[in-house]
């Protein structure tokens, strides 16, 4: 058993309350949205916090919540802390608990994401990516990843080269290689993303055809295909740079784009690509196109 104490507070105090809980012996502290406020596209180096934030801390079972509350209210004022909650949390095999919510998933006709502990689907031509939740974004559960996986499933990748820009877990690069791509470049600014991508490539037996790099390490390169599942603002800023990475006649897929951002991003790439009509899932968009020959 563990004891979980949480409290709602305003944005300006959230980090300080979290630090104070750590100082009072919390084993872990996390921040959650208390007011259903969406946060999109933080600036580089920025960690956004919701205007009304719930600070959640996990303690040993013998902790006394009333003493913790008194200490926090004495420091920050009772008026700044509200909606206190105390819960008992059962101990369990946390590393396997996610399996209750993460099952094999199919994208398109033959591409599957299969987590550890599940058998491959009974489909003769199934292409299975072995992938578990881990260090970096990208397990197929988010609409943007799903849109890109379905696009890959519908493409002829045999003998092609691909750049996965903003690779996260490497799910798109690994899937492309399993679908027949000759080689792939996985690019990300986050060292954990590159670590996760290497691990997932090893797990799926495609590490020998995959290179992991930071953006500054790419240099001049042109691939048959490029997929970038990041966010609209970086896609707009990188339009000319990403376009240059796709050979004439090559294919492009972009996601991480909200519906209302789709036109602006499509127009930014139109000088280099013949853009297809957008594909939508929930509030998210995938754009695709073919690089002009001229």
Secondary structure, 3 states (H helix, E strand, C coil): CEEEEEEEEEHHHHHHHHHHHHHCCCCEEEEEECCCCCCCCCCCCCCCCCCEEEEEEEECCCCCHHHHHHHHHHHHCHHHCEEEEEEEECCCCHHHHHHHCCCCEEECCCEEEECCCCCCCCCCCCEEEECCCCCCCCCCCCHHHHHHHHHHHCCCCCCCEEEEECCCCCHHHHHHHHCCCCEEEEECCCHHHHHHHHHHHHHCCCHHHEEEECHHHCCCCCEEEEEEECCHHHHHHCHHHHHCCEEEEEEEEEEEEEHHHHHHHHHHHCCCEEECCCEEECCEEEEEEEECCC
